[in-house]
Amino acid sequence: MTESAHVDHRAGAARYEISVNGQLAGLNAYIDHGDQRIFYHTETNEEFAGEGLASQLVSAALADARQTGKRVVPVCPFVAKYVKTHHDFDDILDPVTPEAIDTVRAHA
């Protein structure tokens, strides 16, 4: 089923969405703060769990953040876990700071 997965950036909603056969399968939400893109929430719909869609989604979101010149702050536990094992994004990572946490609390 994952061959037909497609990731869209919904900038107006500040999130990335992954769809399978036109059905929303998951999302990755963020807040832009200066030159940083703070990723704070990732979810996959239950019927798509275990298919690797969250990893595909996060990879696409991180690649897009890099392409747009954003630094990445992985507040979301899934994103944090992903970047610990996928070092191709190390060059754009910023640490999670109290300011980043406060930004998420104020906007999310």
TAKAJO-V31341 format. One line per field, one symbol per residue. ss: DSSP state (@ for helix, = for strand, . for the rest). phi: phi as a letter, one per 20 degrees, with the letter a starting at -180 (. if undefined). burial: I if it has 9 or more other ideal C-beta (glycine too) atoms within 8 Angstrom, else O. A space follows every 50 residues. Layout:
ss=???
phi=???
burial=???
//
This chain:
ss=.@@@======@@@.======..===========..=========.@@@.. ..@@@@@@@@@@@@@@@...====..@@@@@@@@@.@@@@@@==...@@@ @@@@@@@.
phi=.ffefcdcedgfelbdcdcclndgdabcebcecmeddeecbcbcfgfdfn dnffffffgfffffgffeneeddeffgffgfgffdcefdgfdedffdgff ffffffde
burial=OIOOIOIOOIOOOIIIIIIIOOOOIIIIIIIIIOOIIIIIIIOIIOOIOO OOIIOIIIIIIIOIIIOOOIIIIIIIOIIIOIIOOOOOIOOIIIOOOOOI IOIIOOOO
//
